[in-house]
Every structure is written in structure tokens, then in C-alpha cells.
Amino acid sequence: MRGSVLWGWIGPLLVTLFGGILRFMQLGHPNAVVFDETYYMKDAYSLITHGVEHVTIKKADEAVMAGNTDIFQSCAPQELEKCASYVVHPPLGKWMIGAGEWIFGLNPFGWRFAAALIGTLSILVLARVARRMTRSTLLGCFAGLLLALDGLHFVLSRTALLDIFLMFWVLAAFACLVVDRDQARERLATWYEQSPITAQGPSLGIRWWRIAAGVCLAFAMSVKWSGLAFLVAFAAMSLAWDYGARRALGLRQPYVGAFNKDVPQATLAFGLVPFVTYMLTWIGWFATDSGYGRNWDQATSTGNPLFFLVDSMRSWIQYQWQVFTFHSGLQTPHNYMSEPWSWPLLLRPVAFYYEGKKGGCGAGNCSEAVLGVGTPVIWFGAVAALVALIAWYVSSRDWRAGAVLLSYAMGWLPWFYFAIADNRTMFLFYAIPMVPFMVLAITLCAGLIIGPATPTATGAMPTRRTVGAAVVGAFALLALINFWWLQPVLTGELITYTEWKARMLFENRWI
């Protein structure tokens, strides 16, 4: 890794600080329950209060905004099942939201705190992984800046929905695997230089970064089941890297070596570790008697610990099946639903919040809006970058292009099946796991445009590098201007109706 280790941290941290300030500034505004916060902020508070999700009283939103935290339906001890709320997502994301409520209280700042923190940390993770992939601190900071300026990432970082947590754990898993790839190749190179050569090569010992990736992928699935697609894809990608590393070393049996030396530990990292971790996130459901479908009385009826375990697992599996069938049949129409093939072009964003007001903004008609939409300069630039990456990968088989394309595809293509075969209700913000890989695609292309750092004989940089740096810098400036223009309709700022309407890029589809 060329360049200063110190600046390799200071640069990304400064970009992260910038993104964090944007996300935490007036985080409690709008002082209202925004979009699906109505589900998750209450489920989160129930988790930290009761260990499982409970049914709330009618008009719970109004009670919360009035400062009343006694919002759960009361049940007699013999009627605990009536308190159980049927929820269709695993609990981890709601536990994370609940942590903010536990610290800051049941209020908009409290239930949005975790999303803002995780959104901010994702900027740092992306900047560092981009630096590792490009071997450039400058390009790492460029990637972090673009993520900080993306509108959809910004809005989800300021809203108590689950998707920002899914995106973070997917990105963290990807970052762990990139580090694992570097370390595995370093160990192979050291063995090649110091040990007698064998046909299959060595065992690489415990690969903690790959195990960490398995934990992160389990956390992703523990937020939303769509994390499963990334588990399968990342496992295949990591093993492909192992095969490629042994083949690049010139071993006579690289594939047999990878199968014998790498697959067993990969099975641990991508099989056993995710399963155990996923089950641990359900500990509240297993440990309490009032979870949906828990059947506690039946599980404890014999006093036999083995029967308790078996019956509890049976109830849990039945519950998971009910959730699966719910998602498979989710076809409720919504004004802001969209098809996945429209997502890259931002054809149908989601209005998270809108309130028209009379006066207060210097005009007769005023608006406060939170629109869940990406920054067009970044998203449209990513479309071009992804096309370029396809050509790059076909021509060079560069692992970085392949990894980014695969990760982007896992965040996008599975939704095509649900759209075609299931006619499922979907929204643009489901695309948030794609966003870090869109930014990485732009960053890799920026590296190609700038070119390698090879000074001429006189010590000056070639013209191509100067022009390339100017092009990349201009793109970053355009993204900043575009985000600044959209910012009033991303944060619920009080503006005139005319100013709000002027920011609707595709008027018939954005309104």
C-alpha cells in the first residue's frame, strides 16, 4: 500500500466527519413519525422493553409524539399471546434502533440515532475498502465523499427504517473479504518464498477476516432476509479468489488444493458461523413467553429441557415459514411502489414525508418534504461506470471489477424474480445495498481516468493524469452541487411550493 498510513486514516475520517455532520444535523426534524417509522420505532421500543415485539394501543403514534411511552396493549398473564405482534422481519435492525431509544428516549432523535450512526460509519468503511482496492488514499476519500453526498443514503441515514442497517452489514462483509483476500495472498507468497513447494499449497490457518465476514452476513440476514443473496454470492466469490490465488502461484493442483485447504474453513465461515449468529439475534424470542407463535406453555409442559429445545425450534421454524409466505404474497398496491428495472434511473422515488403549509416561507404556499431519492449525478454516473466495468472485466478479468459487478447484481437482480413471478410491492429504497457498489464502480473508473502515478523524466505528471484528475474533481463538484440543490427536499426544510416543485426532476414521477 503506497502512501502514508496516517493519511490513510485521517483522510477517510475527515470525509466521515463531514458526512456525519450532515446526517446528525437537526436529526429530530421532522418532529413526526415518518413513513414506515410507525412500525419500526414501536417494535424497537417493545424489544428493549419486553424482549419481543408487542401490539401497541390505537393511536400509538399520537401518544408517542405527545411524550407518552406507555403505548403497549395491556394483557393479563394468562393472555400473553394477545400481546404478541406478528412481525415479518428479523429483530436485529429493530434492536439497533431500540439502542438509540434506550439512550435518548422514545422521540424522533432517539429512534433515528442508530440509523445516522450506522450511515456515518458506512462512509468510513467504504472509504477504507476503496483505498485498499485502488491503493490510493485520494480515491478512497473520493468514494467516501460520494457516499456521503448520495441522497438516498442520506435520507435512510436519517430515518428509522431497516434498510440502512442491511446495507451496512453487507458492505462490512465485503470489506472483510477484501482484507481476507489480501492476507491470504500474502500468506501464500510468504510460503512460496520460504517453504518447499507442494502440488496443492499450504493451509492458510484461521482466517479471522473471513469469519468476521460470515458474522456480518448473518447480521445482514438478521435485519432482512434479502441478505441471504449476498451470503451465497460472497461465499462463491471468496472461494473463487482462493482458486485464483493458488493458480497464480503456479501450483500443479490449485483447484484440488483450494478444495482441500480452503473449502472446509469457508464452510465454517459461510455456514456454521452465520447460522449460529443468526439464531443468537432471536434470543429475545426464545427467552420470553410472549413472542408471536412462541407456544411457551407447550414447550415447558413436560419440564424436559430437550423437549423445550425441540418444541421451541419447531415453533420458530413454523413462524419463519409464515413470514416467508407473507413476503411471497405481498402484493398490496402503493402510490410510491416501483419496479426494480426503474431503480437505476430514479424513475419513482418514495415520498417519506410531505406537509403543505400556509405561510412561514415568504410565500403563500409552503412545503416540507422528505423525498427518498438518490443524487442523480451519482446514480446516472454509476450507470455509465457499471457499463464500463463490464467491458473492463470482460477484457481483463480484473478481480475488482468482477467483485463490484457481482455485489451490485446481488442487490438488484433478485428483485426481478419477485417483480415478474410474484408481482411483489417494492420501493426504490430497497436498492440501498447497491449504492456502495455503485460508488465503487465510479471510483474504479475514476482511477482509470486519472491513470497510474508515473512521473515523467522531468518529475512532472503526464498531461493525461492532470486532465483525468480535473475530470474526476469536476464530477465530485457536480455531485456536491446536486446534493446541495436537493438537500431541502431531503431534510424537510420549509421552502416555497415553487422551490419544492422545481426540485422534482421527473415531475410526473417524482410527485
N, C-alpha and C positions, 0 to 999 in steps of 0.2 A: 504494500500500500504506500504510494508516494505521498509526500506532503506531511505537514505537521499533525501529529496525533492530537495535540492540544486544540488546534483549529478544527480538527475533525469532530470535536465535541462542541467547541464554542460556537461555530457557525450554525450547526443544526439547533443548538439550544436557543440561540438568538431568534431564529426563524420560529421555533416552537413558542417562545415568549410572545412574539408578535401575534401568532395565531391564537394563543391563549387569551391575550388581552381582548381580541375581537370576540371571542366566544363567551368570556365571562362578563364583559361589559353589559350592564343592565340585563343580566340573565333572567331576572324575575319579571321582565316585561315581554309579552303582555301578561298582566296580572289576571290571568284567566286560565281555564282548562283548555288546552289547545289540541284539537283533533283527537287522536286516539290516546292522549294522555289520560282521558277519562277512565280507561281500563287499567293502564299500567301503573299509574301513580297510586291507585287504590289497592291493586293487587300487591304492589311492593310494600305498602304500609301494612297490609294484612300479614305478609310474610315476616316482617320484623316484629310484628305484634303477636301473631299466633303460630308462626312457623309454616302455615299453608294459607292459600287464598280463601277468604270467606266472602259471603254475599254481603253487600252493603245495603243500607237503607235507601229508600227512594229519595230523590233529590240530594244524593250524597255530594255531588259537585257543588251545589249551593252551600251545603253545610261546611265543606272544606274551605271554600272561599270566605265564609263567614268566621273562620277560625275554630270550627268545631271538629275535633278529632275523634269523637265518639260516633263513628259512621257505620259501624257494623251491625248487622241484624242480630238481635238477641235471641239466643236459643237455650232451652233447658238442657241440662246434661244428657238426658235421655233422647234428645232430638238434635244431636250434634250434626247429623248428616244433612239437616236442613240448612245449616250454616255453610256447608261446603259449596264453593263456587266452581263451576265447570270452566276450566281454562284450557286453551288449545296451544300454548307454547310452554316449553320447559322453563324452570324457575330462575336460572342464573341471571338473566338480564334484569329481572324484577328484583332479585336480591341486590344487584348493583345499584339500581335506582333507589331501593329501600335504604341502602347505606347512607345516601345523601339526605334522605328524610330523617334518618336516625340522628344525624349530626345537626342538621339545620331546621328540622321540623317539617310538618306537612304543609308546605307552601310552594309556590312556583319555583323559587330559587332552590329549595331543598330537593324537589323531585327532578330538577334539571341538572343538578350539580354533577352527578356521576357522568351524564352524557357529555357535559362540557369538559370534564377532566379527561375522559377517555378519548374524546375527539381531539383534544390538545395533545395527548400522549401519542396518538397515531401519527401526528405530524413529525414528531421526533423519530419514531420507528421508521417511517417512510424515508426521511432524510438520511438516516444512517444506513438503511439497506440499499438505497440508491447510491450512496457513496461507495459502499462495498462492491456493488455490481459494476460501477463505472470507474472505480479507483480515482474519483475526483470529488473533493470536498465541495467545490463550486457547484457541480451538477447535483450533489446530494442536497445542498441548500436550495437549489432551483426546484427540485422535486418537492421538498417540504413547503416551499412558498406557494407552489401551485395548489397543493392540497389545502393549505390554509385559506386560499382565495376561492375555493370551489363553493358555490352557493348551496348545493345540496348537502355537502358535508357540513357546511356551516350551520344550516338550519337544523339538521339532525343532531348536531352537537349542542343545540340549544332547546331541544325538545325531548321529553321523556318517552321516547319510543325505543323499541328493542334493536332496531337495525344498525345503529352506530356501534353497538357492542358486538354484534355479529361481524361487522366489517373489521373492527379492531382485532378480534381474536384470529380471524383469517389472515390478516396482514401480519400479526405477530408470528403465526405459524410459518408463513412464507419466509419471514426474516430469519427465524431459527433454522430453517432448512438451508438457506443460503450460507449462513455461518457454518452449518454442519458440512456442507459441500466443500467449503474452503479447508476446513480442518481435516476432512477425510483425505483430500488430495495431498495435503501437507504430510500427513502420516504415511501415505503411500510413497511419496517422494523420499522421505527420510528412510523408510525401509529399503527402498530400491538402492539407495546410496550406501547403506550400512550393513545389509544382510545378504546372505546367499539367495539367489533368485530361484523361485519355485514357479511351477506352472500356473498355480491359481492365485498366488499372492497371499498376503497375511490377513489375519483377523485384525480389525481396527479397534478392538476394545470397546468399552462402553461409550456410546455416542450420546452424550447428555443433551446436546442441542436437538438431536432428532427426537429424543424422549420429550423434551420441552415442547417441540412442535406437536407431538401427539396430545399433550395436555392442552395446548392452545386450541387444537382442532376439536377436542372434546368440549371445551368451553364454548366454542362456536356453535356446536350442535346443542349445547345446553341453553343457548339463547334462542335459536331457531333451528329446526330440523334441516333447513337448506344448507347448513354447514356440512352435512354428510357428503355432498358432492365434492367439496374441497378435500375432505379426508381421503376419498378414493383417488382423486386426481393427484394430490400431493404425495401420496404413498407411491403411486406409479412413477411420478416424476423423480422422487428421491432415489428409487431403485434404478431408474434409467441413468441417473448421474453416476451411481456406483458402477454399473456396467461400463459406462463410457470411460470412467477414470481408470479402471483396470485394463481396458483395451488400449487406452492412450499410453499406458506404461509399457505396452509390448508383451504382456503376459501371453503364454501359449493357450491358456484356458480361462479367459477373462469372464465369460458368462457362467461357467461352472464355478469359478471362484466367487463370483458375486452371489450366486445361488447358495453356496455352502457357507460363506462367511458373512454376507450382509443380510440375506433374507430372514434368517432367524431373529436377528435383533430388530429388523424392520417390522416383523410380525408382533414383537413386543411393543414397539413404539407406536405402531398404527393400528394395533388390535387390542391387546390387553390393557395397555395404559389408557386409551380413550374410553374403553368400556367401564373400567373402574372409576375413572374420573367423572364420567357422565352420571354414573349411579350415585356418586357422592353428592352431586348437586341436588339430588332428590331427597337428601337426608331429612329435611323438614317433613316431607310427606310420609316417609317411613316411620318417623319417630313420634308422630302425633296421631290422634284418633279422629280428627275432623276433616281430613282431606277428602276430596271428591273420589268416590269409589273405593275408599280405604278398607271398608269391611273389618274394622278393628275388632269388633266383638267376636266375629267369626274366627279371626286369626288368633285371638287369645283364648278361645273357648276351651281348648284342651290343656292349656298350661304347658304344652310341649314346645320348646324353643325351635326344634326342627320344623314342626308343623307351622309355627308362626312365620318362619322364614319362607317356607314353600308357599303358604297361602298368601302372604304379603306380596311375593313375586307374581303370583297368579293374578291378584287384584291389580297390580301395577301394569302388567302386560295387557290386561283387558282394557285398562284406562288408555294406554298408548294406542291400542287398536281403535278405540273410539275417536281419539284425536286424529288418527290417520284418515279415517272415513270422513271426519268433519272437513278436513282440508281438501280431500278429493272431491267433495261435493259442494265446495264453496263457490257459488255462482250468483251471489246477491249483487244486483246492479248498483253502481255508484257513479255519481256525477263526474268524479275525477279518476275513474279507472282507466287503464291504458294497456295496450298490448306490448309485449317485450320488444318486438321489432321496431317500435317507435321510440324506445328509450334513448338510443344514442343521439337522436336529433331533437330531444327535448320537446316533443310534439304535444305532450299532455302532462304538465306539472300538476301538483296537488296543492290546493288552497288549504293550508293548515289553519288559517285564521283570517277572518275579514270582519271589519266593523266599519260601517259608514257613519259619519258624524256630521253634525251641522255646526260649522264654525270651529274656531280654535287653530286654524292653519293658515289664516289670511285669505280664505275664500269661503264661499257659502257651503260647498260640499267638500268634505274631507274623508280620508280613508286611512285605516290602519290595517295592514295586511302582512301575513307571513306566508310566502309562496315557496313551496318546496321544489326548487328548480336548480339545476346546475348552472355554473357560469358558462355561457355559450362559447366564449373564446376557447375555454379549456376543453369543453366537450366536442366541439367541431374540430378543434385541433387534434384531439385524440383519435377521431375517426380517420383522419389522414395519416396519423402516426401509426395506427394499427395496421392500415393497409401497407404502409412502408415496412412494418415489421414482418408481415407475411412474406413479402418479397425478399427481405433480408434473411429470414430463416430458411427459405427455400434455396437461396443461393449459397449460404454459408454454414447452415446448421448451427448458428451461434446459440449457445445454451440460454443466454439471457433473453433473446427474442422468443425462443420456444417457451420459456418459463412464464413470461408475461402473457403471451397469447393463450396458453393453457389456462392460466389463472383467470384471465378475463372471460374466457369461454365458459368456465365453471360458474361464474357469477351471472351469466346471461343465457346461454343456450338451454339449460334445463327448464327454464320458464317457457320455452317454446312448446315443450311437450304439454305442460299444463294448459297453455293457451289453446292448442289445437285439439288435444284429446279430451280435455276436461272443461274447456271454456271457463276457466277459473277467473275470479275477480282479482286483478293485480294493479299495482300502482308504481309510479316512477321510482319512489324511494326504495323499492326492492332492489334497485340497481346499485345501491351504495357500496356493496362489496366489490363492484367493478371499478370504482373510482380510483383507488390507489394504483391499480394496474394500468388504467388509462394514463395516469400521471407518469408512471414508469415508462410507458410506451413513448410519451412525449419526451421524457428525459433521455432515453436511449437515442432517439432521433436527434435530439439536441447535441448529444455527444458526437454523432456522425457529422452533423452540420459544422460544428466547431473544428473537429479534426484533432489529431494527436498533438501533444505538446512537444514539437520537434523544432527548435530554433534553427535558423539558417546559419551559415558560416560566420556571418557578422554578428550573430547573437540576437537578431531581430526575429520576431514571429512572422511566419509567412502570411501573405495577404489573405489567403483563404481563412486562416484562423481568426484574423481580425474581423473580417466580414461576417464569418459564422457567429462569432461572439456578439456582434451587433444585432444580427437577426434573432438570436435566442434572447438577448436582452430586450429587444423590441416586443417579442411575444410575451415575455413576463410583464412588461409595462402595460400591454394591451389587456392582459388578464387582470391586472390591478385596477385599471380604469373601468373595465367591465364589471368587476365586483363592486367597486365604489358606486357605479351607476345603479346597480341592483340593490345595494345594501338597504335602502329604505323599505323595500318590499320583502326583505328577508328578516327584518327585525321588528316589524310592527310599528315603524315610525309614523307619526301623524303627518301626513302630507296632503296636498290637494288632490281631489279626484282626477284632475287633469294630469298631474305628475304621476299618479299611480297608473293611469291608463297608458301613458307614454312608455312605461317600462314593460308593457305586455308585448313581447317580441312578435308572437303569433296571436293576434288579438282574438281570433275566433276559437283558438285552442287553449290559450293561457287564462282566459277569463271563465 
